[in-house]
Amino acid sequence: MTLLVAAALSVLLWFIPYAEILTYPFRIFVTFIHEGGHAIAALLTGNSVASLSVAVNASGETHATEGGFISQVLVSSAGYLGSMVYGALLLVLIRKAIAARIVLLSSAVLIFGLTVIFGLIKPIFSFESWSGIPFTLVSGTLIAIALVLIAKFASARVAMFFVSFLAVQCVLNAIFDLKTLFWLSTPFADPAHTDAVNMAAATGVPAIFWVVVWGAVALGILWFAMRMYVAGRDQSYQPDLPFEETPPVV
């Protein structure tokens, strides 16, 4: 029920005028997850990350060294798919009854780590994107503090709702961002520097093809997460046996 309410509220906010003001912090959170996906993929493939920045308009940018073909493919794909994976992971953790406070604190550590390491320290020493440091530092720190405060002071029900809402926001933003990216990758849109364009440059395959592939993979991740969610619910439900004897009432 908590997940259904969070999903319904998330969808409703998309259609209410000026409701984006309420969802703006969550949008920034998803951008951190998106850019963090690029940064982590770069590190895992042997590259170095020079900077990670988040802008006021909720766009983001990560500067990393370019590795080989496989490295470029993984790093370019890790943004949108990373957001979907994170949202799906939150769904699974909710179903597995992992304490919401632990999930919130872990998310706070992740956001603050990305902010300090790749949003502040790395840009200073690599002389990359200094202009992006102020907003990245302030927004990342405030989000991390908010997550810690909710984990510490909110009731268990409120904390669970907040984790559910974060999960839905990650999933919905990933899907809607891919829809926007699909339009930007068509011949009718103005040229823009996107992850799909990076994939096209690395592979020689048109950008729109990669948007379709990412969309299919994202939906597959969501389907798998929901299967695990439903399976966990079924296992937690123990119906009475049909011939179970009831002890007599004395």
C-alpha positions as CSV (number, residue, x, y, z in Angstrom):
1,M,0.0,0.0,0.0
2,T,2.8,2.4,0.8
3,L,4.4,1.8,-2.6
4,L,1.1,2.2,-4.4
5,V,0.5,5.6,-2.6
6,A,4.0,6.7,-3.5
7,A,3.5,5.7,-7.1
8,A,0.1,7.4,-7.4
9,L,1.4,10.6,-5.8
10,S,4.5,10.7,-8.1
11,V,2.3,10.3,-11.2
12,L,-0.2,12.9,-9.9
13,L,2.5,15.5,-9.4
14,W,3.5,15.2,-13.0
15,F,0.1,16.7,-14.0
16,I,-0.3,19.4,-11.4
17,P,0.9,22.9,-12.5
18,Y,4.0,24.1,-10.7
19,A,4.3,20.8,-8.7
20,E,7.8,20.4,-10.1
21,I,8.8,22.8,-7.2
22,L,7.9,20.0,-4.8
23,T,9.6,17.3,-6.8
24,Y,12.7,19.4,-7.5
25,P,14.9,18.0,-4.7
26,F,14.0,14.5,-5.9
27,R,15.0,15.4,-9.4
28,I,18.4,16.6,-8.2
29,F,18.7,13.4,-6.2
30,V,18.1,11.3,-9.4
31,T,20.7,13.5,-11.3
32,F,23.3,12.7,-8.6
33,I,22.5,9.0,-9.1
34,H,22.7,9.3,-12.8
35,E,26.0,11.1,-12.8
36,G,27.3,8.8,-10.0
37,G,26.5,5.9,-12.3
38,H,28.9,7.4,-14.9
39,A,31.6,8.0,-12.3
40,I,31.4,4.5,-10.8
41,A,31.4,2.8,-14.2
42,A,34.4,4.8,-15.2
43,L,36.3,3.8,-12.1
44,L,35.3,0.1,-12.5
45,T,36.6,0.1,-16.0
46,G,40.0,1.5,-15.0
47,N,39.4,5.2,-15.9
48,S,39.8,8.2,-13.7
49,V,37.1,10.8,-12.9
50,A,38.0,14.5,-13.1
51,S,34.7,16.0,-12.0
52,L,31.0,15.5,-11.4
53,S,28.7,18.4,-11.4
54,V,24.9,19.0,-11.1
55,A,23.3,22.2,-12.5
56,V,20.4,24.2,-11.2
57,N,18.2,22.9,-14.1
58,A,18.8,19.4,-12.9
59,S,21.1,18.5,-15.7
60,G,24.5,17.0,-14.9
61,E,27.9,16.3,-16.3
62,T,30.7,13.9,-15.5
63,H,34.2,14.3,-16.9
64,A,36.3,11.1,-17.0
65,T,39.1,9.7,-19.1
66,E,38.1,7.6,-22.1
67,G,39.1,4.0,-22.1
68,G,38.6,1.4,-24.8
69,F,35.5,0.4,-26.6
70,I,33.9,-1.6,-23.8
71,S,34.8,1.1,-21.3
72,Q,33.1,3.8,-23.3
73,V,30.0,1.7,-23.9
74,L,29.6,0.9,-20.1
75,V,30.3,4.4,-19.0
76,S,27.8,6.0,-21.5
77,S,25.1,3.4,-20.5
78,A,25.6,3.7,-16.8
79,G,23.7,7.0,-16.4
80,Y,20.1,6.2,-17.3
81,L,20.4,2.5,-16.5
82,G,22.1,3.4,-13.2
83,S,19.1,5.4,-12.2
84,M,16.8,2.6,-13.1
85,V,18.9,0.0,-11.3
86,Y,19.0,2.2,-8.1
87,G,15.3,2.6,-8.1
88,A,14.8,-1.1,-8.7
89,L,17.2,-1.9,-5.9
90,L,15.2,0.3,-3.5
91,L,12.1,-1.6,-4.5
92,V,13.7,-4.9,-3.7
93,L,15.1,-3.7,-0.4
94,I,11.6,-2.5,0.6
95,R,10.2,-5.9,-0.2
96,K,13.0,-7.7,1.6
97,A,12.1,-5.7,4.7
98,I,15.4,-4.0,4.9
99,A,15.0,-1.1,7.4
100,A,14.1,2.1,5.7
101,R,16.4,4.0,8.0
102,I,19.4,1.9,6.8
103,V,18.4,2.6,3.2
104,L,18.1,6.3,3.8
105,L,21.5,6.5,5.6
106,S,23.2,4.5,2.9
107,S,21.8,6.8,0.2
108,A,23.0,9.8,2.3
109,V,26.5,8.4,2.4
110,L,26.4,7.8,-1.3
111,I,25.2,11.3,-2.2
112,F,27.7,13.0,0.2
113,G,30.6,10.8,-1.1
114,L,29.8,11.7,-4.7
115,T,29.5,15.4,-3.7
116,V,32.8,15.7,-1.7
117,I,35.0,13.4,-3.8
118,F,33.9,14.0,-7.3
119,G,32.0,17.3,-6.9
120,L,34.6,19.2,-4.8
121,I,38.0,17.5,-4.3
122,K,38.6,16.1,-7.8
123,P,37.6,19.2,-9.7
124,I,39.9,21.4,-7.5
125,F,43.0,19.2,-8.2
126,S,42.1,18.5,-11.9
127,F,41.1,22.1,-12.7
128,E,37.8,20.8,-14.2
129,S,34.4,22.5,-14.0
130,W,35.1,24.8,-11.1
131,S,31.9,26.7,-12.0
132,G,29.9,23.6,-11.1
133,I,31.3,23.2,-7.6
134,P,29.0,25.7,-5.7
135,F,25.6,24.2,-6.6
136,T,26.9,20.6,-6.6
137,L,28.3,21.1,-3.1
138,V,25.3,22.9,-1.6
139,S,22.7,20.6,-3.2
140,G,24.5,17.4,-2.5
141,T,25.2,18.4,1.1
142,L,21.6,19.5,1.7
143,I,20.2,16.2,0.2
144,A,22.5,14.1,2.4
145,I,21.5,16.1,5.5
146,A,17.8,15.7,4.7
147,L,18.1,12.0,4.3
148,V,20.0,11.6,7.6
149,L,17.3,13.8,9.4
150,I,14.5,11.7,8.0
151,A,16.2,8.5,8.9
152,K,16.9,9.7,12.5
153,F,13.7,11.5,13.4
154,A,10.9,10.3,11.1
155,S,8.6,7.4,12.2
156,A,9.1,4.0,10.6
157,R,6.0,4.5,8.4
158,V,7.2,7.9,7.1
159,A,10.7,6.6,6.5
160,M,9.3,3.7,4.5
161,F,7.1,6.0,2.5
162,F,10.0,8.2,1.7
163,V,12.1,5.3,0.5
164,S,9.2,4.2,-1.7
165,F,8.8,7.7,-3.1
166,L,12.6,7.8,-3.9
167,A,12.3,4.4,-5.7
168,V,9.4,5.6,-7.8
169,Q,11.1,8.9,-8.6
170,C,14.2,7.1,-9.8
171,V,12.2,4.7,-12.0
172,L,9.9,7.4,-13.4
173,N,12.6,9.9,-14.1
174,A,14.7,7.3,-15.9
175,I,11.8,6.4,-18.1
176,F,10.8,10.0,-18.8
177,D,14.4,11.0,-19.4
178,L,14.8,8.2,-21.9
179,K,11.6,9.5,-23.7
180,T,13.2,13.0,-23.9
181,L,16.5,11.5,-25.0
182,F,14.6,9.6,-27.8
183,W,13.3,12.9,-29.1
184,L,16.7,14.6,-28.9
185,S,18.2,11.7,-30.9
186,T,15.8,12.1,-33.8
187,P,16.7,14.2,-36.9
188,F,14.0,16.7,-36.0
189,A,15.6,17.9,-32.8
190,D,18.5,20.4,-32.5
191,P,21.9,18.7,-32.0
192,A,22.7,18.2,-28.4
193,H,25.5,16.5,-26.5
194,T,24.0,13.5,-24.8
195,D,24.9,10.0,-23.6
196,A,23.4,8.5,-26.7
197,V,25.6,10.8,-28.9
198,N,28.6,9.5,-26.9
199,M,27.6,6.0,-27.7
200,A,27.1,6.8,-31.4
201,A,30.6,8.3,-31.5
202,A,32.1,5.2,-29.8
203,T,30.3,2.6,-31.9
204,G,29.3,4.2,-35.1
205,V,25.7,3.2,-34.5
206,P,23.0,6.0,-34.6
207,A,22.2,7.5,-31.2
208,I,18.5,6.6,-31.5
209,F,19.3,2.9,-31.6
210,W,21.0,3.1,-28.3
211,V,18.1,5.0,-26.7
212,V,15.8,2.2,-27.8
213,V,18.2,-0.4,-26.4
214,W,18.5,1.5,-23.1
215,G,14.7,1.8,-22.9
216,A,14.3,-2.0,-23.4
217,V,16.9,-2.8,-20.8
218,A,15.4,-0.3,-18.3
219,L,11.9,-1.9,-18.7
220,G,13.6,-5.3,-18.3
221,I,15.2,-4.2,-15.1
222,L,11.9,-2.8,-13.8
223,W,10.1,-6.0,-14.7
224,F,12.7,-8.1,-12.9
225,A,12.5,-5.9,-9.8
226,M,8.7,-6.1,-9.8
227,R,8.8,-9.9,-10.1
228,M,11.1,-10.0,-7.1
229,Y,8.8,-7.6,-5.3
230,V,5.7,-9.7,-5.9
231,A,7.6,-13.0,-5.1
232,G,8.7,-11.5,-1.8
233,R,5.1,-10.6,-1.0
234,D,3.8,-14.0,-1.9
235,Q,6.4,-15.7,0.4
236,S,5.5,-13.4,3.2
237,Y,1.9,-14.4,3.0
238,Q,1.1,-17.6,4.8
239,P,-2.5,-18.7,4.4
240,D,-4.2,-21.1,6.8
241,L,-4.0,-24.8,5.9
242,P,-7.4,-26.1,4.7
243,F,-7.6,-28.9,7.3
244,E,-5.9,-27.1,10.2
245,E,-7.5,-27.9,13.5
246,T,-8.6,-25.0,15.7
247,P,-8.0,-25.5,19.4
248,P,-11.2,-25.6,21.4
249,V,-12.2,-22.4,23.2
250,V,-12.4,-23.1,27.0
